[in-house]
Amino acid sequence: MKSNAIRVNAKDNVAVVVHPIKKGSPVVVDGQHLLDTVEDIPLGHKVALFALPRGVAVIRYSEPIVETTQDIPAGGWVHVHNTQPILSDA
């Protein structure tokens, strides 16, 4: 099975889509079907590999990059409409 997304680190809870994925289609990483999408995911955007509740960190490259502003289902599109920068004490 041809890969259509990249998961950089095993700790990542998202994968980056390298070919647009239509709703209901499989997310394939390293030739393995991980799950199906619940909405269209555009090229270069992130797809949730697990259900991400509101207020959790989105992990990419094993590092938190943003925080969810709403629940995102497994197979959902992760982007600016449902995330925000992680606020720090600095």
MOPAC internal coordinates of N, CA, C and O (Angstrom, degrees):
PM7 1SCF
backbone

  N    0.0000 0     0.00 0     0.00 0    0    0    0
  C    1.4515 1     0.00 0     0.00 0    1    0    0
  C    1.5366 1   108.44 1     0.00 0    2    1    0
  O    1.2310 1   120.44 1   -48.91 1    3    2    1
  N    1.3188 1   116.77 1   131.09 1    3    2    1
  C    1.4607 1   121.61 1  -176.88 1    5    3    2
  C    1.5320 1   111.01 1   -78.29 1    6    5    3
  O    1.2310 1   120.52 1   -47.32 1    7    6    5
  N    1.3391 1   116.60 1   132.68 1    7    6    5
  C    1.4629 1   122.18 1   179.80 1    9    7    6
  C    1.5207 1   111.08 1   -68.95 1   10    9    7
  O    1.2310 1   120.74 1   -37.93 1   11   10    9
  N    1.3394 1   116.19 1   142.07 1   11   10    9
  C    1.4668 1   121.41 1   176.01 1   13   11   10
  C    1.5261 1   111.82 1  -127.30 1   14   13   11
  O    1.2310 1   121.02 1  -171.88 1   15   14   13
  N    1.3537 1   115.66 1     8.12 1   15   14   13
  C    1.4636 1   121.03 1   178.58 1   17   15   14
  C    1.5258 1   108.90 1  -152.46 1   18   17   15
  O    1.2310 1   121.40 1   -20.23 1   19   18   17
  N    1.3312 1   114.93 1   159.77 1   19   18   17
  C    1.4630 1   121.34 1  -179.35 1   21   19   18
  C    1.5252 1   108.97 1  -123.34 1   22   21   19
  O    1.2310 1   121.13 1   -51.15 1   23   22   21
  N    1.3128 1   115.45 1   128.85 1   23   22   21
  C    1.4650 1   122.30 1   171.23 1   25   23   22
  C    1.5195 1   105.34 1  -113.02 1   26   25   23
  O    1.2310 1   120.78 1   -65.67 1   27   26   25
  N    1.3322 1   116.12 1   114.33 1   27   26   25
  C    1.4562 1   120.80 1  -171.37 1   29   27   26
  C    1.5255 1   112.56 1   -75.24 1   30   29   27
  O    1.2310 1   120.32 1   141.81 1   31   30   29
  N    1.3324 1   116.99 1   -38.19 1   31   30   29
  C    1.4569 1   121.38 1  -174.96 1   33   31   30
  C    1.5312 1   108.96 1  -136.55 1   34   33   31
  O    1.2310 1   120.31 1   -32.61 1   35   34   33
  N    1.3136 1   117.00 1   147.39 1   35   34   33
  C    1.4683 1   120.69 1  -179.70 1   37   35   34
  C    1.5217 1   112.36 1   -61.41 1   38   37   35
  O    1.2310 1   119.57 1   157.97 1   39   38   37
  N    1.3386 1   118.42 1   -22.03 1   39   38   37
  C    1.4698 1   122.45 1   178.62 1   41   39   38
  C    1.5314 1   112.40 1   -79.47 1   42   41   39
  O    1.2310 1   119.98 1   165.43 1   43   42   41
  N    1.3352 1   117.64 1   -14.57 1   43   42   41
  C    1.4633 1   121.63 1  -176.96 1   45   43   42
  C    1.5264 1   110.77 1   -65.33 1   46   45   43
  O    1.2310 1   121.07 1   -42.60 1   47   46   45
  N    1.3428 1   115.56 1   137.40 1   47   46   45
  C    1.4673 1   119.16 1   176.18 1   49   47   46
  C    1.5258 1   111.64 1  -103.73 1   50   49   47
  O    1.2310 1   120.75 1  -170.96 1   51   50   49
  N    1.3273 1   116.18 1     9.04 1   51   50   49
  C    1.4619 1   123.20 1   174.57 1   53   51   50
  C    1.5245 1   109.26 1  -135.96 1   54   53   51
  O    1.2310 1   121.31 1   -19.28 1   55   54   53
  N    1.3170 1   115.10 1   160.72 1   55   54   53
  C    1.4656 1   121.96 1   171.90 1   57   55   54
  C    1.5194 1   107.25 1  -127.44 1   58   57   55
  O    1.2310 1   120.69 1   -28.54 1   59   58   57
  N    1.3172 1   116.29 1   151.46 1   59   58   57
  C    1.4624 1   122.09 1   178.30 1   61   59   58
  C    1.5226 1   108.46 1   -95.88 1   62   61   59
  O    1.2310 1   121.16 1   -51.10 1   63   62   61
  N    1.3221 1   115.39 1   128.90 1   63   62   61
  C    1.4628 1   122.79 1  -176.37 1   65   63   62
  C    1.5313 1   109.63 1   -80.48 1   66   65   63
  O    1.2310 1   120.65 1   -54.22 1   67   66   65
  N    1.3397 1   116.36 1   125.78 1   67   66   65
  C    1.4720 1   121.10 1  -179.63 1   69   67   66
  C    1.5247 1   112.42 1  -102.57 1   70   69   67
  O    1.2310 1   120.35 1   173.04 1   71   70   69
  N    1.3178 1   116.93 1    -6.96 1   71   70   69
  C    1.4613 1   124.74 1   171.54 1   73   71   70
  C    1.5202 1   105.47 1  -142.33 1   74   73   71
  O    1.2310 1   118.95 1   -43.05 1   75   74   73
  N    1.3215 1   119.60 1   136.95 1   75   74   73
  C    1.4768 1   119.50 1   178.76 1   77   75   74
  C    1.5354 1   110.44 1   -52.25 1   78   77   75
  O    1.2310 1   120.84 1   -39.56 1   79   78   77
  N    1.3306 1   116.00 1   140.44 1   79   78   77
  C    1.4629 1   121.11 1  -179.48 1   81   79   78
  C    1.5293 1   108.38 1  -120.70 1   82   81   79
  O    1.2310 1   120.41 1   -54.51 1   83   82   81
  N    1.3077 1   116.83 1   125.49 1   83   82   81
  C    1.4637 1   122.87 1   179.15 1   85   83   82
  C    1.5325 1   110.44 1   -79.72 1   86   85   83
  O    1.2310 1   121.46 1   -27.11 1   87   86   85
  N    1.3276 1   114.81 1   152.89 1   87   86   85
  C    1.4601 1   121.97 1   176.84 1   89   87   86
  C    1.5293 1   110.33 1   -51.16 1   90   89   87
  O    1.2310 1   120.87 1   -46.62 1   91   90   89
  N    1.3347 1   115.94 1   133.38 1   91   90   89
  C    1.4541 1   121.03 1   178.72 1   93   91   90
  C    1.5115 1   115.19 1    84.70 1   94   93   91
  O    1.2310 1   120.52 1   177.66 1   95   94   93
  N    1.3345 1   116.62 1    -2.34 1   95   94   93
  C    1.4655 1   120.66 1  -179.13 1   97   95   94
  C    1.5241 1   110.52 1   -91.76 1   98   97   95
  O    1.2310 1   120.18 1   -23.05 1   99   98   97
  N    1.3304 1   117.26 1   156.95 1   99   98   97
  C    1.4594 1   120.16 1  -178.68 1  101   99   98
  C    1.5281 1   113.23 1   -72.29 1  102  101   99
  O    1.2310 1   121.65 1   -33.21 1  103  102  101
  N    1.3280 1   114.45 1   146.79 1  103  102  101
  C    1.4647 1   122.02 1   168.38 1  105  103  102
  C    1.5245 1   104.97 1   -98.53 1  106  105  103
  O    1.2310 1   121.01 1   -60.50 1  107  106  105
  N    1.3398 1   115.67 1   119.50 1  107  106  105
  C    1.4576 1   121.00 1  -175.19 1  109  107  106
  C    1.5283 1   108.52 1  -117.74 1  110  109  107
  O    1.2310 1   120.93 1   -59.22 1  111  110  109
  N    1.3309 1   115.84 1   120.78 1  111  110  109
  C    1.4602 1   122.72 1   179.27 1  113  111  110
  C    1.5243 1   107.75 1  -122.03 1  114  113  111
  O    1.2310 1   120.37 1   -51.63 1  115  114  113
  N    1.3128 1   116.90 1   128.37 1  115  114  113
  C    1.4731 1   122.26 1  -177.97 1  117  115  114
  C    1.5258 1   111.68 1    50.99 1  118  117  115
  O    1.2310 1   121.16 1  -140.89 1  119  118  117
  N    1.3388 1   115.40 1    39.11 1  119  118  117
  C    1.4543 1   120.90 1   177.58 1  121  119  118
  C    1.5188 1   115.15 1    77.14 1  122  121  119
  O    1.2310 1   120.23 1  -176.56 1  123  122  121
  N    1.3404 1   117.17 1     3.44 1  123  122  121
  C    1.4617 1   121.36 1  -178.14 1  125  123  122
  C    1.5229 1   111.15 1  -109.92 1  126  125  123
  O    1.2310 1   120.40 1   -50.91 1  127  126  125
  N    1.3249 1   116.84 1   129.09 1  127  126  125
  C    1.4656 1   122.84 1   177.20 1  129  127  126
  C    1.5285 1   107.54 1   -74.30 1  130  129  127
  O    1.2310 1   120.48 1   -67.61 1  131  130  129
  N    1.3594 1   116.68 1   112.39 1  131  130  129
  C    1.4593 1   120.80 1  -177.45 1  133  131  130
  C    1.5198 1   113.13 1   -91.15 1  134  133  131
  O    1.2310 1   120.09 1   139.42 1  135  134  133
  N    1.3303 1   117.44 1   -40.58 1  135  134  133
  C    1.4600 1   123.41 1  -177.99 1  137  135  134
  C    1.5153 1   108.16 1  -172.57 1  138  137  135
  O    1.2310 1   120.48 1    -4.30 1  139  138  137
  N    1.3253 1   116.68 1   175.70 1  139  138  137
  C    1.4630 1   121.92 1   175.94 1  141  139  138
  C    1.5248 1   109.05 1  -107.82 1  142  141  139
  O    1.2310 1   120.63 1   -30.65 1  143  142  141
  N    1.3162 1   116.40 1   149.35 1  143  142  141
  C    1.4657 1   120.36 1   179.09 1  145  143  142
  C    1.5264 1   110.33 1   -75.85 1  146  145  143
  O    1.2310 1   121.32 1   -26.23 1  147  146  145
  N    1.3319 1   115.07 1   153.77 1  147  146  145
  C    1.4693 1   120.37 1   176.98 1  149  147  146
  C    1.5270 1   110.83 1  -106.76 1  150  149  147
  O    1.2310 1   120.84 1   178.34 1  151  150  149
  N    1.3289 1   115.99 1    -1.66 1  151  150  149
  C    1.4693 1   122.72 1   175.63 1  153  151  150
  C    1.5167 1   107.68 1  -158.62 1  154  153  151
  O    1.2310 1   120.19 1   -11.66 1  155  154  153
  N    1.3260 1   117.25 1   168.34 1  155  154  153
  C    1.4662 1   121.18 1   176.25 1  157  155  154
  C    1.5254 1   108.61 1   -64.64 1  158  157  155
  O    1.2310 1   120.61 1   -41.03 1  159  158  157
  N    1.3383 1   116.44 1   138.97 1  159  158  157
  C    1.4587 1   122.04 1   177.06 1  161  159  158
  C    1.5324 1   107.11 1  -121.34 1  162  161  159
  O    1.2310 1   119.92 1   -63.13 1  163  162  161
  N    1.3470 1   117.77 1   116.87 1  163  162  161
  C    1.4622 1   120.61 1  -178.49 1  165  163  162
  C    1.5372 1   113.02 1   -71.82 1  166  165  163
  O    1.2310 1   121.22 1   -23.04 1  167  166  165
  N    1.3009 1   115.26 1   156.96 1  167  166  165
  C    1.4606 1   123.36 1   175.16 1  169  167  166
  C    1.5201 1   110.25 1   -51.40 1  170  169  167
  O    1.2310 1   119.99 1   -47.64 1  171  170  169
  N    1.3178 1   117.63 1   132.36 1  171  170  169
  C    1.4605 1   122.91 1   175.00 1  173  171  170
  C    1.5176 1   114.34 1    83.30 1  174  173  171
  O    1.2310 1   120.21 1   176.88 1  175  174  173
  N    1.3169 1   117.20 1    -3.12 1  175  174  173
  C    1.4602 1   120.65 1  -179.74 1  177  175  174
  C    1.5228 1   109.84 1   -96.39 1  178  177  175
  O    1.2310 1   120.92 1    -7.05 1  179  178  177
  N    1.3289 1   115.84 1   172.95 1  179  178  177
  C    1.4495 1   121.02 1  -176.19 1  181  179  178
  C    1.5273 1   111.11 1  -102.15 1  182  181  179
  O    1.2310 1   121.52 1   -33.11 1  183  182  181
  N    1.3294 1   114.70 1   146.89 1  183  182  181
  C    1.4567 1   122.32 1   174.72 1  185  183  182
  C    1.5250 1   107.25 1  -119.86 1  186  185  183
  O    1.2310 1   120.49 1   -43.76 1  187  186  185
  N    1.3394 1   116.68 1   136.24 1  187  186  185
  C    1.4567 1   121.72 1   178.13 1  189  187  186
  C    1.5286 1   109.61 1   -71.93 1  190  189  187
  O    1.2310 1   120.54 1   -52.08 1  191  190  189
  N    1.3068 1   116.57 1   127.92 1  191  190  189
  C    1.4560 1   120.93 1   178.80 1  193  191  190
  C    1.5202 1   111.69 1   -87.65 1  194  193  191
  O    1.2310 1   120.73 1   163.30 1  195  194  193
  N    1.3211 1   116.20 1   -16.70 1  195  194  193
  C    1.4581 1   124.09 1   179.03 1  197  195  194
  C    1.5189 1   107.29 1  -139.76 1  198  197  195
  O    1.2310 1   119.76 1   -17.65 1  199  198  197
  N    1.3140 1   118.06 1   162.35 1  199  198  197
  C    1.4653 1   120.53 1   172.49 1  201  199  198
  C    1.5273 1   107.86 1   -63.57 1  202  201  199
  O    1.2310 1   120.78 1   -49.77 1  203  202  201
  N    1.3339 1   116.11 1   130.23 1  203  202  201
  C    1.4666 1   122.25 1  -179.31 1  205  203  202
  C    1.5211 1   108.47 1  -116.12 1  206  205  203
  O    1.2310 1   119.86 1   -74.66 1  207  206  205
  N    1.3292 1   117.88 1   105.34 1  207  206  205
  C    1.4678 1   119.75 1   178.85 1  209  207  206
  C    1.5313 1   111.51 1   -66.82 1  210  209  207
  O    1.2310 1   120.89 1   -19.98 1  211  210  209
  N    1.3055 1   115.90 1   160.02 1  211  210  209
  C    1.4687 1   121.87 1   176.70 1  213  211  210
  C    1.5289 1   109.33 1   -57.50 1  214  213  211
  O    1.2310 1   121.03 1   -44.51 1  215  214  213
  N    1.3421 1   115.64 1   135.49 1  215  214  213
  C    1.4548 1   121.31 1   175.60 1  217  215  214
  C    1.5140 1   116.28 1    90.35 1  218  217  215
  O    1.2310 1   119.62 1  -174.69 1  219  218  217
  N    1.3375 1   118.33 1     5.31 1  219  218  217
  C    1.4673 1   119.75 1   177.88 1  221  219  218
  C    1.5264 1   110.48 1   -99.73 1  222  221  219
  O    1.2310 1   121.44 1   -22.55 1  223  222  221
  N    1.3172 1   114.85 1   157.45 1  223  222  221
  C    1.4583 1   120.91 1   179.12 1  225  223  222
  C    1.5253 1   110.34 1   -76.55 1  226  225  223
  O    1.2310 1   121.26 1   -40.45 1  227  226  225
  N    1.3115 1   115.20 1   139.55 1  227  226  225
  C    1.4628 1   122.08 1   169.94 1  229  227  226
  C    1.5232 1   105.36 1   -88.44 1  230  229  227
  O    1.2310 1   120.96 1   -56.44 1  231  230  229
  N    1.3291 1   115.77 1   123.56 1  231  230  229
  C    1.4637 1   121.80 1  -175.35 1  233  231  230
  C    1.5245 1   109.61 1  -104.99 1  234  233  231
  O    1.2310 1   121.47 1   -55.53 1  235  234  233
  N    1.3303 1   114.80 1   124.47 1  235  234  233
  C    1.4718 1   122.20 1   175.95 1  237  235  234
  C    1.5166 1   106.79 1  -140.32 1  238  237  235
  O    1.2310 1   119.41 1   -39.75 1  239  238  237
  N    1.3018 1   118.72 1   140.25 1  239  238  237
  C    1.4709 1   123.23 1  -173.08 1  241  239  238
  C    1.5233 1   109.89 1    56.66 1  242  241  239
  O    1.2310 1   119.94 1  -148.76 1  243  242  241
  N    1.3136 1   117.73 1    31.24 1  243  242  241
  C    1.4685 1   127.40 1  -178.74 1  245  243  242
  C    1.5284 1   113.08 1    63.06 1  246  245  243
  O    1.2310 1   120.17 1  -162.41 1  247  246  245
  N    1.3218 1   117.28 1    17.59 1  247  246  245
  C    1.4639 1   122.72 1  -179.54 1  249  247  246
  C    1.5247 1   110.46 1  -126.55 1  250  249  247
  O    1.2310 1   119.72 1   -34.35 1  251  250  249
  N    1.3311 1   118.15 1   145.65 1  251  250  249
  C    1.4665 1   120.01 1   174.78 1  253  251  250
  C    1.5230 1   110.15 1   -68.48 1  254  253  251
  O    1.2310 1   120.30 1   -47.73 1  255  254  253
  N    1.3339 1   117.04 1   132.27 1  255  254  253
  C    1.4706 1   119.60 1  -178.53 1  257  255  254
  C    1.5248 1   112.45 1  -114.64 1  258  257  255
  O    1.2310 1   120.18 1   146.06 1  259  258  257
  N    1.3245 1   117.26 1   -33.94 1  259  258  257
  C    1.4665 1   123.63 1   177.37 1  261  259  258
  C    1.5216 1   107.24 1  -152.86 1  262  261  259
  O    1.2310 1   121.22 1    -3.26 1  263  262  261
  N    1.3398 1   115.28 1   176.74 1  263  262  261
  C    1.4591 1   121.64 1   178.96 1  265  263  262
  C    1.5252 1   108.63 1  -123.18 1  266  265  263
  O    1.2310 1   120.32 1   -36.69 1  267  266  265
  N    1.3068 1   116.99 1   143.31 1  267  266  265
  C    1.4623 1   120.55 1  -179.98 1  269  267  266
  C    1.5321 1   110.74 1   -73.49 1  270  269  267
  O    1.2310 1   120.59 1   -37.56 1  271  270  269
  N    1.3202 1   116.48 1   142.44 1  271  270  269
  C    1.4668 1   121.93 1   177.25 1  273  271  270
  C    1.5228 1   111.49 1  -105.42 1  274  273  271
  O    1.2310 1   120.83 1   176.30 1  275  274  273
  N    1.3197 1   116.02 1    -3.70 1  275  274  273
  C    1.4626 1   122.07 1   177.33 1  277  275  274
  C    1.5199 1   107.15 1  -156.81 1  278  277  275
  O    1.2310 1   120.61 1   -15.60 1  279  278  277
  N    1.3114 1   116.45 1   164.40 1  279  278  277
  C    1.4611 1   120.23 1   175.47 1  281  279  278
  C    1.5265 1   108.75 1   -63.86 1  282  281  279
  O    1.2310 1   121.06 1   -44.90 1  283  282  281
  N    1.3212 1   115.58 1   135.10 1  283  282  281
  C    1.4614 1   121.55 1   176.95 1  285  283  282
  C    1.5297 1   106.76 1  -121.20 1  286  285  283
  O    1.2310 1   119.92 1   -58.32 1  287  286  285
  N    1.3095 1   117.77 1   121.68 1  287  286  285
  C    1.4674 1   119.29 1  -179.36 1  289  287  286
  C    1.5257 1   111.55 1   -73.45 1  290  289  287
  O    1.2310 1   120.95 1   -22.73 1  291  290  289
  N    1.3186 1   115.80 1   157.27 1  291  290  289
  C    1.4614 1   120.00 1   171.72 1  293  291  290
  C    1.5238 1   107.70 1   -56.68 1  294  293  291
  O    1.2310 1   120.41 1   -48.18 1  295  294  293
  N    1.3199 1   116.81 1   131.82 1  295  294  293
  C    1.4609 1   121.31 1  -177.23 1  297  295  294
  C    1.5137 1   113.28 1    88.75 1  298  297  295
  O    1.2310 1   120.29 1  -176.52 1  299  298  297
  N    1.3383 1   117.04 1     3.48 1  299  298  297
  C    1.4622 1   121.65 1  -179.49 1  301  299  298
  C    1.5210 1   112.56 1   -88.13 1  302  301  299
  O    1.2310 1   121.85 1   -21.07 1  303  302  301
  N    1.3219 1   114.06 1   158.93 1  303  302  301
  C    1.4641 1   123.07 1   178.78 1  305  303  302
  C    1.5252 1   108.31 1   -77.29 1  306  305  303
  O    1.2310 1   120.20 1   -52.61 1  307  306  305
  N    1.3318 1   117.23 1   127.39 1  307  306  305
  C    1.4576 1   123.61 1   178.21 1  309  307  306
  C    1.5212 1   107.04 1  -108.74 1  310  309  307
  O    1.2310 1   120.56 1   -65.28 1  311  310  309
  N    1.3342 1   116.54 1   114.72 1  311  310  309
  C    1.4639 1   120.48 1  -176.04 1  313  311  310
  C    1.5218 1   109.30 1  -158.34 1  314  313  311
  O    1.2310 1   119.83 1    10.40 1  315  314  313
  N    1.3153 1   117.94 1  -169.60 1  315  314  313
  C    1.4639 1   122.50 1  -174.90 1  317  315  314
  C    1.5270 1   113.45 1   -64.24 1  318  317  315
  O    1.2310 1   119.47 1   159.14 1  319  318  317
  N    1.3171 1   118.62 1   -20.86 1  319  318  317
  C    1.4636 1   120.79 1  -179.95 1  321  319  318
  C    1.5267 1   112.61 1   -74.96 1  322  321  319
  O    1.2310 1   119.91 1   165.51 1  323  322  321
  N    1.3349 1   117.77 1   -14.49 1  323  322  321
  C    1.4555 1   119.55 1  -179.92 1  325  323  322
  C    1.5353 1   113.98 1  -136.80 1  326  325  323
  O    1.2310 1   121.02 1  -159.19 1  327  326  325
  N    1.3464 1   115.65 1    20.81 1  327  326  325
  C    1.4683 1   120.99 1   176.55 1  329  327  326
  C    1.5224 1   109.34 1  -139.80 1  330  329  327
  O    1.2310 1   121.31 1   -12.47 1  331  330  329
  N    1.3274 1   115.10 1   167.53 1  331  330  329
  C    1.4676 1   121.42 1   174.50 1  333  331  330
  C    1.5208 1   108.45 1  -148.54 1  334  333  331
  O    1.2310 1   120.06 1   -18.49 1  335  334  333
  N    1.3364 1   117.49 1   161.51 1  335  334  333
  C    1.4691 1   119.40 1   176.31 1  337  335  334
  C    1.5285 1   109.79 1   -59.77 1  338  337  335
  O    1.2310 1   121.39 1   -28.78 1  339  338  337
  N    1.3125 1   114.94 1   151.22 1  339  338  337
  C    1.4519 1   120.27 1   175.55 1  341  339  338
  C    1.5176 1   107.79 1   -82.29 1  342  341  339
  O    1.2310 1   121.04 1   -60.82 1  343  342  341
  N    1.3087 1   115.61 1   119.18 1  343  342  341
  C    1.4550 1   120.99 1  -178.95 1  345  343  342
  C    1.5169 1   109.13 1   -78.91 1  346  345  343
  O    1.2310 1   121.07 1   -41.38 1  347  346  345
  N    1.3318 1   115.56 1   138.62 1  347  346  345
  C    1.4637 1   119.76 1  -178.94 1  349  347  346
  C    1.5230 1   109.38 1  -118.71 1  350  349  347
  O    1.2310 1   120.96 1    -8.01 1  351  350  349
  N    1.3116 1   115.78 1   171.99 1  351  350  349
  C    1.4612 1   122.01 1   178.22 1  353  351  350
  C    1.5251 1   111.91 1   -83.30 1  354  353  351
  O    1.2310 1   120.17 1   173.57 1  355  354  353
  N    1.3147 1   117.28 1    -6.43 1  355  354  353
  C    1.4720 1   121.03 1  -175.85 1  357  355  354
  C    1.5080 1   112.54 1   -70.17 1  358  357  355
  O    1.2310 1   120.10 1   180.00 1  359  358  357

